[in-house]
């Protein structure tokens, strides 16, 4: 029996709000472009990491949105880690964060950690995207439990994640 619901492409396609992120390119660069900062390759409207031995000949040299954000210090998310547990397990937590960044970067090179500030009893991590900050908070909370708090900004796409234990 055929269902009564009608689905269009607009209901199944992800809605990406490009208006709130000024670094996402409104007009795509040439079909083949390479980032001069991180060597990410732009092809078929996607950024990806280069494969081993892939030649860069014929590519237009540009700066990817993540490298632009890092250069301009345009933060997408803040992750604040604090508590007594952090002092004892700082190396484990930072290794987990770096591994998560490496895995996220392999699928989307635009999701990166901008800076890790170690202030002794707290650590502040800044990320290029708001969603990546949220995922970092989620994975730290899943691995080490504790209390995680999420705050979002309406006017600019910035998220603040605070984890304590």
Secondary structure, 3 states (H helix, E strand, C coil): CCCCCCCCHHHHCCCCCCCCCCCCCCCCCCCCEEECCCCCEEECCEEECCCCCCCCCCCEEECCHHHHHHHHCCCCEEEEEECHHHHHCHHHHHHHHHHHHHHHHHHCCCCCEEEEEECCCEEEEEECCHHHHHHHHHHHHHHHCCEEEEEECCCCCCEEEEEEC
